[in-house]
Amino acid sequence: MAGFHVRSVLVTGSNRGIGLELIKRFIGKPNPPEVIFATCRDPEGVRAQELKNLASKHPNVVILQLVSGMEPTRAYKQSRILSPETTDSASIKAAAIKAEAHLGGTGLNLLINNAGVMPPSTLESATPEDMLSVYNTNVVGPLLVTQAFLPLLKKAAQGSNQKGMSCSKAAIVNISTVLGSIEKTPETFSFMPVVSYRCSKAALNMLTKCQSMGYKQDGILCSALHPGWVKTELGSAQADLTVDESVSGLIKVICELSEKHHGVLMSWEGNTLPW
Ligand SMILES: NC(=O)c1ccc[n+]([C@@H]2O[C@H](COP(=O)([O-])OP(=O)(O)OC[C@H]3O[C@@H](n4cnc5c(N)ncnc54)[C@H](OP(=O)(O)O)[C@@H]3O)[C@@H](O)[C@H]2O)c1
């Protein structure tokens, strides 16, 4: 970890919960990134106030508006399956253009796809709207964000003189969950069914594996991380871990990621989890 130096990082869904704490931890590092892109859906909204306060004190924090997902097609709009305010690939492209301008010719070292949703959903209650909108945010979002920022990640990898893979060079970290692990489902299902969420995170795990195959030759490390069960709006007040405990673990794991973690699902404690 001593040699860890991420020059630039981007975290999606960073106005609250795990994303906001990740931003705070990057700011507080002894060798903080020179540029910390903190993305959120509504930078002018009340829910972004804490992030805005941080950015006003730390010039290396750059807030970008980004909605994780795709814009609804006409058919979807007509059927009102996807709501425009939760889906917007144009905002992703616009954020990538702004980030590129801000980086001034250098690449992006670390992309953390953190934004996610977990509405209640059982085998009985799951609806097409629920399944599609959760998939859109939790899977299509990370896919589109990665596509948009890939040229900057490649630039970082090409510009690095480091051997091997690491977050200091170029990396994609998808914040997933053990609830997306098919092998672990018998142990976790009765405790938390959340069917639409589980299916979307299993798909995010597959996306991570596909990205690890596709971007290996570019030297871009791709991993999925499970943050534990965390006391956030998504995780609820009954969760096991404080945000502080979870993100301390996540940061340690992120700092230590290397080739052996490429295409792997890891827990916040650094253990490998089965897909
Ligand atoms: N908490 C847990 O126990 C737990 C466990 C396992 C995995 N995770 C994963 O950890 C990640 C962060 O979760 P969290 O617990 O920090 O949740 P959270 O406190 O509810 O925060 C979710 C973040 O995602 C953003 N977001 C939601 N939908 C979005 C969209 N369509 N576009 C852009 N941003 C969007 C939210 O923005 P708004 O403020 O605009 O809504 C918010 O910033 C998620 O991927 C989640 O699946 C959490």
The ligand as an ORCA input file, in Angstrom:
! r2SCAN-3c Opt
* xyz 0 1
  N     -25.552     -0.681      2.065
  C     -25.368     -1.975      1.916
  O     -25.621     -2.783      2.860
  C     -24.811     -2.532      0.648
  C     -24.488     -3.900      0.594
  C     -23.985     -4.437     -0.563
  C     -23.777     -3.623     -1.669
  N     -24.109     -2.291     -1.610
  C     -23.881     -1.492     -2.822
  O     -23.162     -0.323     -2.504
  C     -23.494      0.727     -3.447
  C     -23.818      1.992     -2.678
  O     -24.917      1.718     -1.837
  P     -25.268      2.569     -0.530
  O     -25.545      1.590      0.538
  O     -24.261      3.637     -0.325
  O     -26.664      3.175     -0.990
  P     -27.348      4.609     -0.745
  O     -26.904      5.202      0.536
  O     -28.796      4.363     -0.956
  O     -26.732      5.490     -1.928
  C     -26.991      5.139     -3.258
  C     -26.314      6.147     -4.167
  O     -26.580      5.761     -5.520
  C     -27.148      6.879     -6.186
  N     -28.039      6.459     -7.261
  C     -29.117      5.654     -7.192
  N     -29.672      5.522     -8.406
  C     -28.945      6.265     -9.261
  C     -29.015      6.536    -10.642
  N     -29.945      6.024    -11.443
  N     -28.074      7.351    -11.169
  C     -27.098      7.889    -10.421
  N     -26.993      7.681     -9.096
  C     -27.905      6.872     -8.535
  C     -27.897      7.655     -5.111
  O     -28.164      8.973     -5.543
  P     -29.486      9.821     -5.069
  O     -29.134     10.467     -3.766
  O     -29.684     10.786     -6.183
  O     -30.608      8.834     -4.933
  C     -26.876      7.571     -3.985
  O     -25.853      8.501     -4.189
  C     -24.673      0.190     -4.267
  O     -24.215     -0.254     -5.507
  C     -25.182     -0.979     -3.448
  O     -25.794     -1.973     -4.221
  C     -24.606     -1.729     -0.478
*
